[in-house]
Amino acid sequence: MIKKYRYLIARRFTQIFIMFLYIIANIWGINILTGNLSSSLFLGFVPLSDPFAALQMFVAGALISSDILIGIVLIIIFYAILGGRTFCSWVCPVNLITDLANYIRRKAGFNSIQKKQPASRNIRYWVIVMSLIISYVLGITAFEFISPISIIHRGIIFGLGLSWAAMLIIFFFDLFVLKNGWCGYICPLGGFYSIISKYSLIRVHHNVDNCTECMKCKEVCPEMQVLHMITKESLPVLGGECTNCARCIEVCDDESLYFSIKNLKKESKNENK
């Protein structure tokens, strides 16, 4: 059972532990990780800055300090290695809500009723553009101002308050309106990190020789379009939208999906030649 859900358990532990570090900093002053998901300080001296939030600040006319620039570089390097959307499935607290909604969707059979999604996944990229335009025009960080991620994060740390409303809206939207609606179609932060993910090193790899075409991987994948190679050919998942959640790996009884380093197999073949 642990092996079957090893990545899910690791993800939940990571998400909860990160929130725990923010909480103990606020309540007891144990400053391992302070601030918020947009701008944090690790161990009191290592800055960590969300690149998308900083970009909004910049176009809004704010001066970007050296600490923020260092934080941006550290985050980009980190997610360029692990995969930008690793943030979405391993860090973001909204993921707990959307995963629950989509688990209920599968068990209730909603996915079989709504087989074709009535929206384009490119919406999130248009939201990025609109966020930057509004930030420039109004002189504010537009998405940060209304971000459910920030609202829920603050609610967990400082007391839920109205963050319950944000949680319920996202939950019912994903449950009844659109499968993986918020994270897969709308969230501009996920869209921004998917751009970084195009250059990441850690990838899910598919071995077609082991595949028995059960399609369990596509059933659980929040970004099933990245698994286009399933049953067809042995390839790594190169789509930036992949969140590296590893649910596809866990549900695959054939061991045809696993983590690997990008181009490692290709380089090994070339060396053998």
C-alpha positions in Angstrom: 0.0 0.0 0.0 2.8 2.4 0.9 4.5 1.6 -2.5 1.3 2.2 -4.3 0.8 5.6 -2.8 4.4 6.5 -2.0 4.5 9.7 -4.1 1.1 10.8 -3.0 2.1 10.4 0.7 5.4 12.3 0.0 3.5 15.1 -1.7 1.0 15.5 1.2 3.8 15.4 3.7 5.7 18.1 1.8 2.7 20.4 1.4 1.7 20.1 5.0 5.2 20.4 6.3 5.8 23.6 4.3 2.6 25.1 5.7 3.7 23.9 9.2 7.0 25.8 8.9 5.1 29.0 8.0 2.7 28.5 10.9 5.3 27.9 13.6 7.1 31.1 12.3 4.0 33.1 12.8 2.9 31.6 16.1 6.1 30.7 18.0 8.7 32.7 16.1 10.6 29.7 14.9 11.9 31.3 11.8 12.9 28.4 9.5 10.6 29.6 6.7 8.9 33.0 7.0 6.8 35.1 4.7 4.4 33.6 2.2 4.5 31.6 -1.1 5.2 34.8 -3.1 8.1 35.9 -1.0 9.9 33.9 1.7 13.0 33.9 3.8 14.6 30.5 4.5 16.7 30.2 7.7 16.6 33.9 8.1 18.9 34.8 5.2 18.1 32.8 2.0 15.5 34.8 -0.1 12.9 32.9 -2.1 10.8 34.8 -4.6 8.0 33.8 -6.9 9.1 34.9 -10.4 5.5 35.5 -11.6 4.7 37.7 -8.6 8.0 39.6 -9.1 7.2 40.1 -12.8 3.8 41.6 -11.9 5.6 44.0 -9.4 8.1 45.0 -12.2 5.4 45.8 -14.8 3.4 47.6 -12.1 6.4 50.0 -11.7 8.0 48.7 -8.5 11.7 48.5 -8.1 13.0 45.0 -7.7 15.6 44.7 -4.9 18.7 42.6 -5.0 17.2 40.2 -2.5 14.2 39.6 -4.7 16.4 39.1 -7.7 18.5 36.5 -5.8 15.2 34.8 -4.7 14.0 34.7 -8.3 17.2 33.1 -9.6 17.2 30.5 -6.8 13.5 29.5 -7.5 14.0 29.3 -11.3 17.1 27.1 -10.9 15.3 24.9 -8.4 12.3 24.4 -10.6 14.3 24.2 -13.8 15.8 21.1 -12.4 12.7 19.5 -10.8 10.1 20.8 -13.1 8.3 24.1 -12.7 4.9 22.7 -12.1 6.3 20.6 -9.3 5.2 23.6 -7.3 1.6 22.9 -8.2 1.5 19.3 -7.0 4.1 19.3 -4.2 3.9 22.8 -2.6 0.6 24.7 -3.5 -2.1 24.2 -0.9 -4.8 24.5 -3.5 -3.7 21.1 -4.9 -5.2 19.4 -1.8 -8.6 20.8 -2.7 -8.5 20.1 -6.4 -7.2 16.6 -5.9 -10.1 15.9 -3.5 -12.6 17.3 -6.0 -11.2 15.2 -8.8 -11.1 12.0 -6.7 -14.8 12.5 -6.0 -15.4 13.1 -9.7 -13.8 9.8 -10.6 -15.6 7.8 -7.9 -19.0 9.5 -8.8 -18.5 8.8 -12.5 -18.7 12.5 -13.5 -15.8 12.1 -15.9 -17.7 9.5 -18.0 -20.6 12.0 -18.3 -18.4 14.9 -19.4 -15.9 13.2 -21.7 -15.0 16.3 -23.7 -13.8 19.3 -21.8 -15.6 22.5 -22.9 -12.6 24.8 -22.5 -9.1 25.3 -23.8 -6.0 24.8 -21.6 -4.5 27.9 -23.2 -6.8 30.0 -21.1 -4.2 30.1 -18.3 -1.7 31.7 -20.7 -4.2 34.4 -21.6 -4.7 35.0 -17.9 -1.0 35.5 -17.5 -1.1 38.2 -20.2 -4.2 39.9 -18.7 -2.6 39.8 -15.2 0.5 41.6 -16.6 -1.6 44.2 -18.5 -3.8 45.0 -15.5 -0.7 45.2 -13.3 0.8 47.7 -15.7 -2.4 49.8 -16.0 -3.4 49.8 -12.4 0.0 49.7 -10.8 -0.8 46.7 -8.7 0.1 43.0 -8.6 -3.1 42.0 -10.3 -3.2 38.2 -9.7 -1.6 38.4 -6.3 -4.4 40.7 -5.3 -7.1 38.1 -6.0 -5.1 34.9 -6.0 -6.9 31.9 -4.3 -3.4 30.5 -3.6 -2.5 33.5 -1.5 -5.9 33.8 0.1 -5.9 30.1 1.2 -2.3 30.3 2.3 -3.0 33.3 4.5 -6.1 31.6 5.8 -4.3 28.5 6.9 -1.5 30.5 8.6 -3.5 33.4 10.1 -7.0 31.9 10.5 -9.4 30.8 7.8 -11.9 33.6 7.7 -13.1 34.3 4.1 -10.6 31.8 2.7 -13.3 29.2 3.2 -15.1 30.8 0.3 -12.1 30.5 -2.0 -11.7 26.8 -1.0 -15.4 26.0 -1.6 -15.5 27.9 -5.0 -12.5 26.0 -6.3 -13.8 22.7 -4.9 -17.2 22.9 -6.4 -15.9 24.4 -9.7 -13.6 21.4 -10.2 -16.2 18.9 -9.0 -19.2 20.0 -11.0 -18.1 22.4 -13.7 -14.7 21.5 -15.2 -12.4 18.6 -14.4 -9.1 20.0 -13.1 -10.6 23.3 -13.9 -8.6 25.7 -11.7 -5.2 24.2 -12.0 -5.5 22.8 -15.5 -7.2 25.7 -17.3 -7.2 29.0 -15.3 -4.4 29.4 -12.8 -1.8 31.7 -14.4 0.9 30.7 -11.9 0.6 27.1 -13.1 0.8 28.4 -16.7 3.9 30.4 -15.8 5.7 27.5 -14.2 4.8 25.3 -17.1 7.0 27.6 -19.2 9.9 26.9 -16.9 9.1 23.2 -17.0 9.9 23.0 -20.7 13.6 23.1 -19.7 13.5 20.9 -16.6 15.6 17.8 -16.1 13.4 15.5 -14.1 10.9 13.8 -16.3 8.3 11.0 -16.3 9.4 8.4 -18.9 7.2 5.9 -20.7 8.4 2.4 -21.8 6.0 1.2 -24.4 7.3 -2.4 -24.2 5.8 -2.8 -20.7 2.5 -1.0 -21.5 -0.7 -3.1 -21.5 -2.9 -0.1 -22.6 -4.9 -0.1 -19.3 -5.1 3.7 -19.5 -5.1 4.1 -15.7 -2.4 6.7 -16.1 -4.6 9.0 -18.2 -7.5 8.5 -15.9 -5.7 10.0 -12.9 -3.4 12.5 -14.8 -4.5 16.2 -14.2 -2.8 17.1 -17.5 -3.6 14.0 -19.6 -2.6 15.6 -22.9 1.1 15.3 -21.9 0.7 11.5 -22.0 0.1 11.4 -25.7 2.9 8.8 -26.2 1.0 6.2 -24.1 0.7 2.9 -26.1 2.5 4.5 -29.0 6.3 4.9 -28.3 8.9 5.1 -25.5 9.4 8.8 -24.7 9.8 11.1 -21.8 7.0 13.5 -21.0 8.3 16.7 -22.5 5.1 18.8 -22.1 5.7 21.7 -19.7 2.2 21.2 -18.2 3.2 18.0 -16.4 3.1 18.6 -12.7 5.4 15.7 -11.8 2.8 14.5 -9.3 3.7 10.9 -10.2 0.2 9.6 -9.9 0.6 8.0 -13.3 3.6 6.1 -12.0 1.8 4.9 -8.9 -1.3 3.5 -10.7 0.8 1.8 -13.5 0.9 -1.9 -12.6 3.1 -2.6 -15.6 5.9 -0.4 -14.5 5.9 1.3 -17.8 6.2 4.8 -16.3 9.0 6.0 -14.1 11.1 9.1 -13.3 14.2 9.7 -15.3 16.6 12.5 -16.2 15.9 14.2 -19.5 18.0 12.9 -22.4 19.9 10.5 -20.2 18.7 7.4 -22.1 19.6 9.1 -25.4 23.0 10.0 -24.2 23.6 6.4 -22.9 22.7 5.0 -26.3 25.0 7.4 -28.1 27.9 6.4 -25.7 27.2 2.7 -26.4 27.4 3.3 -30.1 
